[in-house]
Amino acid sequence: MNPVITVGLDGSPESRSAALWAAREAQLRHRTLRMLHAWILLSPAAKEGTAEGDRNYWAKKIVDDAQQEIHKYFPDLPVVEDLVAEEPGTALLTAAAESRMLVLGSRGMSPIAAYFLGDVGLHVVARTTTPVVLVRAGEDAGETPPVQGDVVLGLGLHDPCDRVFEFAFDAAARRGVSVRAVHGRSLPAGAFAPWGIDPDMAEELAADARKALGDALRPWRAKFPAVDVTETVRLDSPAQVLVQEAAGAALLVTGRRQKRSALAPPIGPVLQAALHHAPCPVAVVAHE
């Protein structure tokens, strides 16, 4: 099979939106779309028929319904269906290793739903080296106009992250939109005085961040000369900055450090904030 973009389906509105987003992405990248549904009780030799006579009826219906909807909007897109008799987390990790990209649905932003992003999604994001895109319900091709907005690139500037840059610039180039590179940096305790923030120290920190951001972007501007780039540096909580700057974006691209301390959580607080609260699809790209 040629390199594919895989979308995980579970029949939810979020997975429907993820399927349509993945279909558009597959069309942009000239890839085959693989539609995967994993169910541990999948029968290896199911009979054709109704739900009463076929244990796999609803599993097949989830994938078939999604495929029919995709073909309404992307009639020429090559699509393959894949029903897997495994736990979803295991199946998605295996599929991710065979794919150029994995697309999953992500729950909404109400306080309860935002807290419970989903154990399967977090499990996969924290363990795969394949880029994962999480899409909320409603972020689809459907009958709405094409998604507008730029590609927001969230950067920490502490680690080598060429894969993150490559993904963001390539995504912007394919869409014909700009990259908005965003860096948030919290002020150290020494920047605060009894009367407020020390302006000289704040400006020194901001200037240092702007230089670091500009230096990091320079080779990517040269590699993608047709992509317009804007740079934003804010002295504030990186998590808060990233979520706020993602408003109106077509896609937020951020990184996940593969090598973390044994005592550290597999997903850091900035990425957690983006996954729970960013109002647009979020691409998570693993890097060293």
Secondary structure as UniProt FT lines:
FT   STRAND          4..8
FT   HELIX           13..29
FT   STRAND          32..38
FT   TURN            40..41
FT   TURN            44..45
FT   TURN            51..53
FT   TURN            55..56
FT   HELIX           57..73
FT   TURN            75..76
FT   STRAND          79..84
FT   HELIX           88..97
FT   STRAND          99..106
FT   HELIX           111..115
FT   HELIX           119..125
FT   TURN            126..127
FT   STRAND          132..136
FT   TURN            137..138
FT   TURN            142..143
FT   STRAND          151..154
FT   HELIX           162..175
FT   STRAND          179..184
FT   HELIX           189..191
FT   STRAND          192..193
FT   TURN            194..195
FT   STRAND          196..197
FT   HELIX           199..223
FT   TURN            225..226
FT   STRAND          229..234
FT   HELIX           238..245
FT   TURN            246..248
FT   STRAND          251..257
FT   TURN            262..263
FT   HELIX           269..277
FT   STRAND          282..287
//
